Structure formats: C-alpha cells, structure tokens
Amino acid sequence: MKLYEFIIKPLSPFGTPLKGDTLFGHFCWQAWHDPDILNDGLDHWIKLYDENPFAVFSSAWPILSTGGNRFYALKRPDLPLFWLFQEKVNDGIATMRERKKNAGRKWFLVHENLKIHLREEMFVNDAELAMRSHTEFYADMKRFMRGKEKHCFKVNYLQPHNTINRQTMTTGEGMFSPYSSPTSFYYPETELALFILINEEATDAERMKLALERVGRLGFGRDASTGQGRFDLVKMVEKELPDASDANALYALGPSVPEKDTYADVYFSPFIRFGKHGDLLATSGNPFKCPVVMADEGAVFRPKSEKDIHKPYLGRAIRHISKSDPRTVAQGYAPCLPFNLEK
C-alpha cells in the first residue's frame, strides 16, 4: 500500500467529527455511485476487505508551520501522564497544578517526516495551538482576530434548529418543538491533513482525490443538507512510510478495532460508534447500525510480533453491524506510526 497526504481546508462548521471510519463510509458511497472509482467495483473489494483493505483512512489532523518547519498536531498519545511528563516539583499543591496543566496539553507536534518523539516541548494545549496558527495568518485575518480574548483551535457549540409543521407552517409542541444539535468549527484558515493508505490494485490517488472533492462539495456527515461539512481539497502529496527500524510501539491515526491476541500492551480511550447509514440507506426502514466499541485515535499498541511493527496499518474489518444491508462493513483499521516508547 502507498501512503498519501490529502490536505483539506474547512469551509463550514461540522456536525460530525472528521474521523477515519466515517470518511471511509463516505468514500464507499462515492464508489457505489461511480463504479470507476474502484477497479471491479465496490462489492468485489468489500468481499476482500477482511484480508485486503482497498483503502485505510486516518482522522483529520491540523497542520502548522513554525519557524520554517512543518508539523502535524496530533492527539496526545493515550499513555499515562507520568510516562510523558516528569514532575519537577515536590510541593503537593504545586504538583497537582502541574498535573492539571499537563492534562490540558492534549496535542503533540510531529514533524512532517512523521517521526514521533515524546519530548515535553512537543506537547501543547488548545490555546497554544491556536496561537501558533495565529502567527501564520494573513494581515487581514490578524486584524479581524485582534482583541479576541480567548483563542480556541476548535470551538464546539449548540446549533439551534426548528422543525416545521408543514400544515400550519409553525413550530409547536411535541415533535415540532425547536431543538439543538452539537456542532464545531475550526480556527480560521485551518488546514487539515488526511493520511490515506491506498491499495493500488483497487484504485489510485487521482480517483481518491476525485472522491474526496465530491464529498467536500456535497458535505460531510450530519446536517450536510443545511450547508455543514463543506471543505476544499487543497493538495495531494505522496508520503514515505515511516521508518520502523528501532520502533517497539504503534500510534493509531484513527479509531480502530485491534486484532485479538496481537498486542502485548494496549493504551487507549474507548470510543463507541453509534453508526447510522448515509445516502440511500439513510431513509430505509432501519437506518441505524449496531454500536461498535473502538479504540479512539491516539491509541498506543505494543505488538507481540516484530512483523506487525512494519505493517502500515492495524486493526480489522467490522461486519454484522446492519440489519438493513448485510453487506455493510465498517473500517476497524487505522493507519499507524511506528515509534519507540523509550525515546
């Protein structure tokens, strides 16, 4: 498989987080509507997905340019804090304050060569990440943001909606009551990196680019019909697979379902995907999928076998999750970065 970086620029708020398994679902619908996206069609590759995935998607990660260097802002690895930060004070209250500060440093910076180093200076909190982005703004955007008291890289808020009774053309009680849904938007001028492993027997980077452009134009995730989930595809770059010569662990770039009896140690935050069909099946008799417990992005795995260190992805396919269409498969795979836990 070959690794590609697709850089996207958000154009609107998002009702659904840009996670790898959801991006995979959008790509599958594009391949269903356009048989030329995948050689031999989607059904052929879905049958082979357990042993031979045709594409593996990461979640979307912010890109920063600092001091002439380019970095990706990834989620802090799901390791215990004492593994990442050394406590520098002995006083009880000061120690608790330092631990609280470190717990807020939820991002860590990885150089564009994708080599992970768990040094303290590579970890930042949300405000620090936003301020680093602020230094790269154009002059007009800096003037617009001047005087803002709080800088957050990603803001979550509740988007109010009204359901209209088309008979009375009003909202009212019961099912026609106003409601709110969680939505988020990114800091101005943010660019996000998607890392996608492509099996070139199935498709190529140009067709993947075409599919992502269509997703960005039509809208990603929930409330796409109201204008949410829009993005531009800015650039596509082939990346070298990271060197795994001295690695002893893997960092997952998206949610995953790890294989059984493969890892000696696993550090992760559980993430439950309450999936729902999109596109044509969104209005089926039962559009909801079975819940799936996943290891969220940022999970760290220590394989038992050295050969698994050199594999560019981890995880497995997830089947038997839909009563509407038994062919449905979810991405339990995730691209991963090899690294050394002791360095």
Contacts in CASP RR format, 6 or more apart in sequence:
PFRMAT RR
TARGET T0000
AUTHOR 0000-0000-0000
METHOD contacts of the structure
MODEL  1
MKLYEFIIKPLSPFGTPLKGDTLFGHFCWQAWHDPDILNDGLDHWIKLYD
ENPFAVFSSAWPILSTGGNRFYALKRPDLPLFWLFQEKVNDGIATMRERK
KNAGRKWFLVHENLKIHLREEMFVNDAELAMRSHTEFYADMKRFMRGKEK
HCFKVNYLQPHNTINRQTMTTGEGMFSPYSSPTSFYYPETELALFILINE
EATDAERMKLALERVGRLGFGRDASTGQGRFDLVKMVEKELPDASDANAL
YALGPSVPEKDTYADVYFSPFIRFGKHGDLLATSGNPFKCPVVMADEGAV
FRPKSEKDIHKPYLGRAIRHISKSDPRTVAQGYAPCLPFNLEK
1 56 0 8 1.000
1 197 0 8 1.000
1 198 0 8 1.000
1 199 0 8 1.000
1 200 0 8 1.000
1 312 0 8 1.000
1 313 0 8 1.000
2 197 0 8 1.000
2 198 0 8 1.000
2 200 0 8 1.000
2 205 0 8 1.000
2 238 0 8 1.000
3 195 0 8 1.000
3 196 0 8 1.000
3 197 0 8 1.000
3 198 0 8 1.000
3 238 0 8 1.000
3 239 0 8 1.000
3 240 0 8 1.000
3 241 0 8 1.000
3 312 0 8 1.000
3 335 0 8 1.000
4 195 0 8 1.000
4 196 0 8 1.000
4 197 0 8 1.000
4 198 0 8 1.000
4 205 0 8 1.000
4 208 0 8 1.000
4 236 0 8 1.000
4 237 0 8 1.000
4 238 0 8 1.000
4 239 0 8 1.000
5 193 0 8 1.000
5 194 0 8 1.000
5 195 0 8 1.000
5 235 0 8 1.000
5 236 0 8 1.000
5 237 0 8 1.000
5 238 0 8 1.000
5 239 0 8 1.000
6 193 0 8 1.000
6 194 0 8 1.000
6 196 0 8 1.000
6 208 0 8 1.000
6 209 0 8 1.000
6 212 0 8 1.000
6 233 0 8 1.000
6 235 0 8 1.000
6 236 0 8 1.000
7 63 0 8 1.000
7 191 0 8 1.000
7 192 0 8 1.000
7 193 0 8 1.000
7 194 0 8 1.000
7 233 0 8 1.000
7 234 0 8 1.000
7 235 0 8 1.000
7 236 0 8 1.000
7 237 0 8 1.000
8 60 0 8 1.000
8 191 0 8 1.000
8 192 0 8 1.000
8 194 0 8 1.000
8 212 0 8 1.000
8 216 0 8 1.000
8 231 0 8 1.000
8 232 0 8 1.000
8 233 0 8 1.000
8 234 0 8 1.000
9 189 0 8 1.000
9 190 0 8 1.000
9 191 0 8 1.000
9 192 0 8 1.000
9 231 0 8 1.000
9 232 0 8 1.000
9 234 0 8 1.000
10 185 0 8 1.000
10 186 0 8 1.000
10 190 0 8 1.000
10 192 0 8 1.000
10 229 0 8 1.000
10 230 0 8 1.000
10 231 0 8 1.000
11 229 0 8 1.000
11 230 0 8 1.000
11 231 0 8 1.000
11 232 0 8 1.000
12 185 0 8 1.000
12 227 0 8 1.000
12 228 0 8 1.000
12 229 0 8 1.000
12 230 0 8 1.000
12 231 0 8 1.000
13 159 0 8 1.000
13 183 0 8 1.000
13 184 0 8 1.000
13 185 0 8 1.000
13 228 0 8 1.000
13 229 0 8 1.000
14 183 0 8 1.000
14 184 0 8 1.000
14 185 0 8 1.000
14 220 0 8 1.000
14 221 0 8 1.000
14 228 0 8 1.000
14 229 0 8 1.000
15 159 0 8 1.000
15 181 0 8 1.000
15 182 0 8 1.000
15 183 0 8 1.000
15 184 0 8 1.000
15 221 0 8 1.000
15 222 0 8 1.000
15 223 0 8 1.000
15 228 0 8 1.000
15 229 0 8 1.000
16 22 0 8 1.000
16 220 0 8 1.000
16 221 0 8 1.000
16 222 0 8 1.000
16 229 0 8 1.000
17 59 0 8 1.000
17 184 0 8 1.000
18 59 0 8 1.000
18 60 0 8 1.000
18 192 0 8 1.000
18 194 0 8 1.000
18 220 0 8 1.000
19 59 0 8 1.000
19 254 0 8 1.000
19 255 0 8 1.000
19 297 0 8 1.000
20 57 0 8 1.000
20 58 0 8 1.000
20 59 0 8 1.000
20 254 0 8 1.000
20 255 0 8 1.000
20 297 0 8 1.000
20 331 0 8 1.000
20 334 0 8 1.000
21 57 0 8 1.000
21 254 0 8 1.000
21 255 0 8 1.000
21 273 0 8 1.000
21 294 0 8 1.000
21 330 0 8 1.000
21 331 0 8 1.000
21 332 0 8 1.000
22 220 0 8 1.000
22 221 0 8 1.000
23 57 0 8 1.000
23 59 0 8 1.000
23 60 0 8 1.000
23 194 0 8 1.000
23 215 0 8 1.000
23 220 0 8 1.000
24 55 0 8 1.000
24 56 0 8 1.000
24 57 0 8 1.000
24 330 0 8 1.000
24 331 0 8 1.000
25 330 0 8 1.000
25 331 0 8 1.000
26 215 0 8 1.000
26 220 0 8 1.000
26 221 0 8 1.000
27 37 0 8 1.000
27 55 0 8 1.000
27 57 0 8 1.000
27 208 0 8 1.000
27 211 0 8 1.000
27 212 0 8 1.000
27 215 0 8 1.000
28 42 0 8 1.000
28 46 0 8 1.000
29 278 0 8 1.000
29 279 0 8 1.000
30 37 0 8 1.000
30 211 0 8 1.000
30 214 0 8 1.000
30 215 0 8 1.000
31 37 0 8 1.000
31 38 0 8 1.000
31 41 0 8 1.000
31 42 0 8 1.000
31 211 0 8 1.000
32 42 0 8 1.000
32 279 0 8 1.000
34 211 0 8 1.000
35 41 0 8 1.000
35 42 0 8 1.000
36 207 0 8 1.000
37 203 0 8 1.000
37 207 0 8 1.000
37 210 0 8 1.000
37 211 0 8 1.000
38 44 0 8 1.000
38 45 0 8 1.000
38 54 0 8 1.000
38 202 0 8 1.000
38 203 0 8 1.000
38 207 0 8 1.000
39 201 0 8 1.000
39 202 0 8 1.000
39 203 0 8 1.000
40 202 0 8 1.000
43 327 0 8 1.000
45 52 0 8 1.000
45 54 0 8 1.000
45 202 0 8 1.000
46 327 0 8 1.000
46 329 0 8 1.000
48 54 0 8 1.000
49 317 0 8 1.000
49 329 0 8 1.000
50 316 0 8 1.000
50 317 0 8 1.000
50 319 0 8 1.000
52 199 0 8 1.000
53 197 0 8 1.000
53 199 0 8 1.000
53 313 0 8 1.000
53 317 0 8 1.000
53 331 0 8 1.000
53 333 0 8 1.000
54 198 0 8 1.000
54 199 0 8 1.000
54 201 0 8 1.000
54 202 0 8 1.000
54 203 0 8 1.000
55 196 0 8 1.000
55 197 0 8 1.000
55 198 0 8 1.000
55 199 0 8 1.000
55 202 0 8 1.000
55 203 0 8 1.000
55 208 0 8 1.000
56 196 0 8 1.000
56 197 0 8 1.000
56 312 0 8 1.000
56 313 0 8 1.000
56 331 0 8 1.000
56 333 0 8 1.000
56 334 0 8 1.000
56 335 0 8 1.000
57 194 0 8 1.000
57 195 0 8 1.000
57 196 0 8 1.000
57 254 0 8 1.000
57 331 0 8 1.000
57 335 0 8 1.000
58 194 0 8 1.000
58 195 0 8 1.000
58 196 0 8 1.000
58 253 0 8 1.000
58 254 0 8 1.000
58 297 0 8 1.000
58 334 0 8 1.000
58 335 0 8 1.000
59 194 0 8 1.000
59 253 0 8 1.000
59 254 0 8 1.000
59 255 0 8 1.000
59 297 0 8 1.000
60 192 0 8 1.000
60 193 0 8 1.000
60 194 0 8 1.000
61 72 0 8 1.000
61 73 0 8 1.000
61 74 0 8 1.000
61 192 0 8 1.000
61 193 0 8 1.000
61 195 0 8 1.000
61 253 0 8 1.000
62 72 0 8 1.000
62 73 0 8 1.000
62 107 0 8 1.000
62 129 0 8 1.000
62 133 0 8 1.000
62 153 0 8 1.000
62 186 0 8 1.000
62 190 0 8 1.000
62 191 0 8 1.000
62 192 0 8 1.000
62 193 0 8 1.000
63 70 0 8 1.000
63 71 0 8 1.000
63 72 0 8 1.000
63 73 0 8 1.000
63 191 0 8 1.000
63 192 0 8 1.000
63 193 0 8 1.000
64 70 0 8 1.000
64 71 0 8 1.000
64 72 0 8 1.000
64 73 0 8 1.000
64 109 0 8 1.000
64 129 0 8 1.000
64 132 0 8 1.000
64 133 0 8 1.000
64 136 0 8 1.000
65 71 0 8 1.000
65 136 0 8 1.000
66 132 0 8 1.000
66 135 0 8 1.000
69 111 0 8 1.000
69 112 0 8 1.000
70 111 0 8 1.000
70 112 0 8 1.000
71 109 0 8 1.000
71 110 0 8 1.000
71 111 0 8 1.000
71 112 0 8 1.000
72 109 0 8 1.000
72 110 0 8 1.000
72 112 0 8 1.000
72 114 0 8 1.000
72 193 0 8 1.000
73 107 0 8 1.000
73 108 0 8 1.000
73 109 0 8 1.000
73 124 0 8 1.000
73 129 0 8 1.000
73 153 0 8 1.000
74 107 0 8 1.000
74 108 0 8 1.000
74 109 0 8 1.000
74 110 0 8 1.000
74 251 0 8 1.000
74 253 0 8 1.000
74 298 0 8 1.000
75 106 0 8 1.000
75 107 0 8 1.000
75 108 0 8 1.000
75 297 0 8 1.000
75 298 0 8 1.000
76 84 0 8 1.000
76 105 0 8 1.000
76 106 0 8 1.000
76 107 0 8 1.000
76 108 0 8 1.000
76 123 0 8 1.000
76 298 0 8 1.000
77 84 0 8 1.000
77 108 0 8 1.000
77 118 0 8 1.000
77 251 0 8 1.000
77 267 0 8 1.000
77 298 0 8 1.000
77 300 0 8 1.000
78 267 0 8 1.000
78 268 0 8 1.000
78 269 0 8 1.000
78 296 0 8 1.000
78 298 0 8 1.000
78 299 0 8 1.000
78 300 0 8 1.000
79 267 0 8 1.000
79 300 0 8 1.000
79 341 0 8 1.000
80 267 0 8 1.000
81 99 0 8 1.000
81 102 0 8 1.000
81 103 0 8 1.000
83 118 0 8 1.000
83 341 0 8 1.000
84 102 0 8 1.000
84 118 0 8 1.000
84 120 0 8 1.000
84 123 0 8 1.000
85 98 0 8 1.000
85 102 0 8 1.000
85 120 0 8 1.000
85 123 0 8 1.000
86 120 0 8 1.000
87 95 0 8 1.000
87 98 0 8 1.000
87 99 0 8 1.000
88 98 0 8 1.000
89 95 0 8 1.000
89 98 0 8 1.000
102 123 0 8 1.000
104 125 0 8 1.000
104 126 0 8 1.000
105 123 0 8 1.000
105 124 0 8 1.000
105 125 0 8 1.000
105 128 0 8 1.000
106 125 0 8 1.000
106 126 0 8 1.000
107 123 0 8 1.000
107 124 0 8 1.000
107 125 0 8 1.000
107 126 0 8 1.000
107 129 0 8 1.000
107 153 0 8 1.000
108 118 0 8 1.000
108 122 0 8 1.000
108 123 0 8 1.000
108 124 0 8 1.000
109 122 0 8 1.000
109 123 0 8 1.000
109 124 0 8 1.000
110 116 0 8 1.000
110 122 0 8 1.000
110 337 0 8 1.000
113 240 0 8 1.000
113 242 0 8 1.000
114 239 0 8 1.000
114 242 0 8 1.000
114 337 0 8 1.000
115 242 0 8 1.000
115 243 0 8 1.000
115 339 0 8 1.000
116 251 0 8 1.000
116 337 0 8 1.000
116 339 0 8 1.000
117 339 0 8 1.000
117 343 0 8 1.000
118 339 0 8 1.000
118 341 0 8 1.000
118 343 0 8 1.000
124 132 0 8 1.000
126 152 0 8 1.000
126 153 0 8 1.000
126 154 0 8 1.000
127 150 0 8 1.000
127 151 0 8 1.000
127 152 0 8 1.000
127 153 0 8 1.000
129 153 0 8 1.000
130 151 0 8 1.000
130 152 0 8 1.000
130 153 0 8 1.000
130 187 0 8 1.000
131 151 0 8 1.000
133 153 0 8 1.000
133 187 0 8 1.000
133 189 0 8 1.000
133 190 0 8 1.000
134 142 0 8 1.000
134 145 0 8 1.000
134 151 0 8 1.000
136 189 0 8 1.000
137 145 0 8 1.000
137 188 0 8 1.000
137 189 0 8 1.000
138 189 0 8 1.000
141 188 0 8 1.000
141 189 0 8 1.000
144 188 0 8 1.000
145 151 0 8 1.000
145 188 0 8 1.000
151 187 0 8 1.000
152 187 0 8 1.000
153 186 0 8 1.000
153 187 0 8 1.000
153 190 0 8 1.000
154 184 0 8 1.000
154 185 0 8 1.000
154 186 0 8 1.000
154 187 0 8 1.000
155 184 0 8 1.000
155 185 0 8 1.000
156 182 0 8 1.000
156 183 0 8 1.000
156 184 0 8 1.000
157 182 0 8 1.000
157 183 0 8 1.000
157 184 0 8 1.000
157 185 0 8 1.000
158 180 0 8 1.000
158 181 0 8 1.000
158 182 0 8 1.000
158 183 0 8 1.000
159 180 0 8 1.000
159 181 0 8 1.000
159 182 0 8 1.000
159 183 0 8 1.000
159 223 0 8 1.000
160 178 0 8 1.000
160 179 0 8 1.000
160 180 0 8 1.000
161 178 0 8 1.000
161 179 0 8 1.000
161 180 0 8 1.000
161 181 0 8 1.000
162 171 0 8 1.000
162 178 0 8 1.000
163 171 0 8 1.000
163 175 0 8 1.000
163 176 0 8 1.000
163 177 0 8 1.000
163 178 0 8 1.000
163 179 0 8 1.000
164 170 0 8 1.000
164 171 0 8 1.000
164 176 0 8 1.000
165 171 0 8 1.000
165 172 0 8 1.000
165 176 0 8 1.000
170 176 0 8 1.000
171 177 0 8 1.000
171 178 0 8 1.000
181 222 0 8 1.000
181 223 0 8 1.000
183 223 0 8 1.000
183 228 0 8 1.000
186 192 0 8 1.000
191 234 0 8 1.000
192 231 0 8 1.000
194 212 0 8 1.000
195 239 0 8 1.000
195 253 0 8 1.000
195 335 0 8 1.000
196 208 0 8 1.000
196 335 0 8 1.000
197 312 0 8 1.000
197 313 0 8 1.000
197 335 0 8 1.000
198 204 0 8 1.000
198 205 0 8 1.000
198 208 0 8 1.000
205 236 0 8 1.000
205 238 0 8 1.000
209 233 0 8 1.000
209 236 0 8 1.000
212 233 0 8 1.000
213 233 0 8 1.000
216 229 0 8 1.000
216 230 0 8 1.000
216 231 0 8 1.000
216 232 0 8 1.000
216 233 0 8 1.000
217 230 0 8 1.000
218 224 0 8 1.000
219 227 0 8 1.000
219 228 0 8 1.000
219 229 0 8 1.000
219 230 0 8 1.000
219 231 0 8 1.000
220 229 0 8 1.000
220 230 0 8 1.000
220 231 0 8 1.000
221 228 0 8 1.000
221 229 0 8 1.000
222 228 0 8 1.000
223 229 0 8 1.000
241 312 0 8 1.000
242 337 0 8 1.000
242 338 0 8 1.000
243 338 0 8 1.000
244 309 0 8 1.000
244 310 0 8 1.000
244 338 0 8 1.000
246 340 0 8 1.000
246 343 0 8 1.000
247 309 0 8 1.000
247 338 0 8 1.000
247 339 0 8 1.000
247 340 0 8 1.000
248 302 0 8 1.000
248 309 0 8 1.000
248 340 0 8 1.000
248 341 0 8 1.000
248 342 0 8 1.000
249 300 0 8 1.000
249 301 0 8 1.000
249 302 0 8 1.000
249 303 0 8 1.000
249 338 0 8 1.000
249 339 0 8 1.000
249 340 0 8 1.000
249 341 0 8 1.000
250 300 0 8 1.000
250 301 0 8 1.000
250 302 0 8 1.000
250 303 0 8 1.000
250 308 0 8 1.000
250 309 0 8 1.000
250 314 0 8 1.000
250 336 0 8 1.000
250 337 0 8 1.000
250 338 0 8 1.000
250 339 0 8 1.000
251 298 0 8 1.000
251 299 0 8 1.000
251 300 0 8 1.000
251 336 0 8 1.000
251 337 0 8 1.000
251 338 0 8 1.000
251 339 0 8 1.000
252 268 0 8 1.000
252 295 0 8 1.000
252 297 0 8 1.000
252 298 0 8 1.000
252 299 0 8 1.000
252 300 0 8 1.000
252 301 0 8 1.000
252 314 0 8 1.000
252 334 0 8 1.000
252 335 0 8 1.000
252 336 0 8 1.000
253 297 0 8 1.000
253 298 0 8 1.000
253 334 0 8 1.000
253 335 0 8 1.000
253 336 0 8 1.000
253 337 0 8 1.000
254 296 0 8 1.000
254 297 0 8 1.000
254 298 0 8 1.000
254 334 0 8 1.000
254 335 0 8 1.000
255 271 0 8 1.000
255 273 0 8 1.000
255 294 0 8 1.000
255 295 0 8 1.000
255 296 0 8 1.000
255 297 0 8 1.000
255 332 0 8 1.000
255 334 0 8 1.000
256 294 0 8 1.000
256 295 0 8 1.000
256 299 0 8 1.000
256 314 0 8 1.000
256 315 0 8 1.000
256 332 0 8 1.000
256 333 0 8 1.000
256 334 0 8 1.000
257 292 0 8 1.000
257 293 0 8 1.000
257 294 0 8 1.000
257 295 0 8 1.000
257 315 0 8 1.000
257 316 0 8 1.000
257 318 0 8 1.000
257 332 0 8 1.000
258 266 0 8 1.000
258 295 0 8 1.000
258 299 0 8 1.000
258 301 0 8 1.000
258 314 0 8 1.000
258 315 0 8 1.000
258 316 0 8 1.000
259 314 0 8 1.000
259 315 0 8 1.000
259 316 0 8 1.000
261 304 0 8 1.000
262 303 0 8 1.000
262 304 0 8 1.000
262 305 0 8 1.000
262 308 0 8 1.000
263 301 0 8 1.000
263 302 0 8 1.000
263 303 0 8 1.000
263 304 0 8 1.000
264 302 0 8 1.000
264 303 0 8 1.000
264 304 0 8 1.000
265 300 0 8 1.000
265 301 0 8 1.000
265 302 0 8 1.000
266 295 0 8 1.000
266 299 0 8 1.000
266 300 0 8 1.000
266 301 0 8 1.000
266 302 0 8 1.000
267 299 0 8 1.000
267 300 0 8 1.000
267 301 0 8 1.000
268 295 0 8 1.000
268 296 0 8 1.000
268 298 0 8 1.000
268 299 0 8 1.000
268 300 0 8 1.000
269 295 0 8 1.000
269 296 0 8 1.000
269 298 0 8 1.000
269 299 0 8 1.000
270 293 0 8 1.000
270 294 0 8 1.000
270 295 0 8 1.000
270 296 0 8 1.000
271 293 0 8 1.000
271 294 0 8 1.000
271 295 0 8 1.000
271 296 0 8 1.000
272 291 0 8 1.000
272 292 0 8 1.000
272 293 0 8 1.000
272 294 0 8 1.000
273 291 0 8 1.000
273 292 0 8 1.000
273 294 0 8 1.000
273 330 0 8 1.000
274 288 0 8 1.000
274 289 0 8 1.000
274 291 0 8 1.000
275 288 0 8 1.000
275 289 0 8 1.000
275 291 0 8 1.000
275 292 0 8 1.000
275 321 0 8 1.000
276 282 0 8 1.000
276 287 0 8 1.000
276 288 0 8 1.000
276 289 0 8 1.000
277 284 0 8 1.000
277 287 0 8 1.000
277 288 0 8 1.000
277 289 0 8 1.000
277 322 0 8 1.000
277 324 0 8 1.000
277 325 0 8 1.000
277 328 0 8 1.000
278 287 0 8 1.000
281 287 0 8 1.000
281 324 0 8 1.000
281 325 0 8 1.000
284 324 0 8 1.000
284 325 0 8 1.000
285 324 0 8 1.000
286 323 0 8 1.000
286 324 0 8 1.000
287 324 0 8 1.000
289 321 0 8 1.000
289 322 0 8 1.000
289 328 0 8 1.000
289 330 0 8 1.000
290 320 0 8 1.000
290 321 0 8 1.000
290 322 0 8 1.000
292 318 0 8 1.000
292 321 0 8 1.000
292 330 0 8 1.000
294 332 0 8 1.000
297 334 0 8 1.000
300 341 0 8 1.000
301 314 0 8 1.000
301 336 0 8 1.000
302 341 0 8 1.000
303 309 0 8 1.000
308 314 0 8 1.000
309 338 0 8 1.000
310 338 0 8 1.000
311 336 0 8 1.000
312 335 0 8 1.000
312 336 0 8 1.000
313 333 0 8 1.000
313 334 0 8 1.000
313 335 0 8 1.000
313 336 0 8 1.000
314 333 0 8 1.000
314 334 0 8 1.000
314 336 0 8 1.000
315 332 0 8 1.000
315 333 0 8 1.000
315 334 0 8 1.000
316 332 0 8 1.000
316 333 0 8 1.000
317 329 0 8 1.000
317 330 0 8 1.000
317 331 0 8 1.000
317 332 0 8 1.000
317 333 0 8 1.000
318 329 0 8 1.000
318 330 0 8 1.000
318 331 0 8 1.000
318 332 0 8 1.000
319 328 0 8 1.000
319 329 0 8 1.000
319 330 0 8 1.000
320 326 0 8 1.000
321 328 0 8 1.000
321 329 0 8 1.000
321 330 0 8 1.000
322 328 0 8 1.000
END
